Amino acid sequence: MGAGHRRAGRGEDRMSRARRAPWRGVPQQAADPGRPRLTTSAMIASIAGPDQRTRPAPFGHALVELARTRPEVLGLTADLAKYTDLHVFAQAHPDRFYQMGMAEQLLMLAAAGLAHEGFVPFVTTYAAFASRRTFDFVSQGIAEEGLPVKICCALPGLTTGYGPSHQATEDLAIFRGMPDLVIVDPCDALDIEQAVPAIAAHDGPVYMRLLRGQVPLVLDEYDYRFELGRAKLLRDGAEVLIISAGFMTMRALEAAKRLEADRVSAAVLHCPTIKPLDEATILREAGRSGRLVVVAENHSVIGGLGEAVAGTLLRAGVVPPRFRQVALPNAFLDAGALPTLHDRYGISADAMVRSIRGWL
């Protein structure tokens, strides 16, 4: 198996096929002519706001830094290095980068073989491809063997406007049932940078949802440090507890600030590790009397963090007065510009604020 790039345009080929697929009725700009024009491309859209601080390719740069002192760290991809920020690693360590081409199943089993030989492979593709196409290969070839393969996937949940073919809205539900697989859903650039060495140190398989490109930076304002398997209370509040993961923690923090202007006190508990879940912290915070508990996630309402938290509370006999979810519907979602889609499906900050106000 040789190192180096196979062909640069593979990600573009996949996107071209998605562009040719029938769109599901959501235009690239807001349907209401009275609203501001949305010029965000569905393909290159960023979840960062116009004035938000960002860092470029935090995953790629963190992996390069890790590899400086960890010679066993390798990078593999299924023709999507540019679109998962693994190209940064490929440029820095070309002799430790493997371009596997259009074969996600081969990607996973090649990584398993390398892990058997003592390497720590980081493999990248899109979350939809990893969860749907390679499930059996991950289960039998990696997880059952307890191998330290780190599967880091871009476009989780609703982070692309290209419809059901690329929107991995059910990846957590698919992977949560797999024994011995750790699942991580980082919030921002800082979370990703700190998660990379942490998951490398874990002696076993990991699935990490990946934000790519210009990734927002917010957690540095909260004295935050990523710890595998630990949830972190970023801000406290007496009336609402928002338990969140992924970029929905950014939205939760923004929503909490807006609610504060309405004299509504909202806490935000960030859960970057979906499995194993930090049940002790969740039970402690959700057990505080009188608070509305809201779980916010960039995933289907079925099978993700919301149901994991609900199951934890019920099994422990902790029943909050009110429990609600901010999540994507159990449906194949439309295609279009991300700001339009996020507001339509209730995961924008505006939509979250509206929902919480209504529940209160």
Secondary structure, 3 states (H helix, E strand, C coil): CCCECCCCCHHHHHHHHHHHCCCCCCCCCCCCCCCCCCCCCCCCCCCCCCCCCEEECHHHHHHHHHHHHCCCEEEEECCCCCCCCCHHHHHHCHHHEEECCCCHHHHHHHHHHHHHCCCEEEEEEEHHHHHHHCHHHHHHHHHCCCCCCEEEEECECCCCCCHHHHCECCHHHHHHCCCCCEEECCCCHHHHHHHHHHHHHCCCCEEEEECCCEEECCHHHHCCCCCCCCCEEEECCCCEEEEECCCHHHHHHHHHHHHHHCCCCEEEEECCEEECCCHHHHHHHHCCCCCEEEEEEEEECCCCHHHHHHHHHHHCCCCCCEEEEEEECCCCCCCCCHHHHHHHCCCCHHHHHHHHHHHC
